[in-house]
Amino acid sequence: MLIIRKEQMQTLRTATGGSFEKHLVSHFQHIAHERTKKLGEEGLRRVINYGMERADNYNFTMRGSSRFYVETMFILGSDFDTDPQYPWAYEILAEQGINNEIERADALHVKLVDYTSKTSTPELLHRSMLSTRELLGNMPSEWGEDFEGAMLELASGIHPEKYDYVGEEQMLLLLEDSENTAAYFDLGNESGICLIFGLSFALGYCCAFDPLFPWIENSLKQSDADTSYNLLLKQSETYLNRALINYKKDI
């Protein structure tokens, strides 16, 4: 798991754009070796550039706070600032009463540490991934009359600590977005929605378009819905198995 320290945010973004990007490539290849190896350098640069653009939206112009923004993307997903699971992120980033970007980055850091300490320890993540792998291996085709309730119960069972931290109201917003995403890719049946919802819960609500997870969008762009669903299911299992190997090292 990535660990972000407060002192990392104190350095000015004094390097030129190109050299700062080069620094970030080296930085993430070091602290997130397995994930960046899978992305490749070109894919990693896409993630970094996407993050810099989003950081600029909140006037993050200093080197440390900009890097911290991208580090947070690696933890919460590239669109964490608008993810219904993390409404506190946008509230902090858009807080008009905090003009100093270091103060805003620091406030976000404090909240992020609180969130990860309660939901994302290696033990909790390992347990949730085991539960998710079991679901993927036995994905039901129907979920009964109360599909919404079934999805909330599913998320609560897979990762109860995160579910409780996020709250039911925000989880319902995540489910609504998952339904829209599934429909966008013609994957609007219950199994398709469930798969998108599970991935969004784990990886971030825009995971279908996230440059951190290009395999998701690539899977969803197949010629027909059944092929997309089956490929996404297979790729999800592959990703999860790799993640489990890495997290076992941290436990």
Secondary structure as UniProt FT lines:
FT   HELIX           6..10
FT   HELIX           17..31
FT   HELIX           33..57
FT   TURN            58..59
FT   HELIX           63..76
FT   TURN            78..79
FT   HELIX           80..82
FT   TURN            84..85
FT   HELIX           87..93
FT   TURN            96..97
FT   HELIX           101..119
FT   HELIX           122..137
FT   HELIX           147..158
FT   HELIX           160..166
FT   HELIX           168..184
FT   TURN            185..186
FT   HELIX           190..203
FT   TURN            205..206
FT   HELIX           207..209
FT   TURN            211..212
FT   HELIX           214..220
FT   HELIX           225..248
FT   TURN            249..250
//
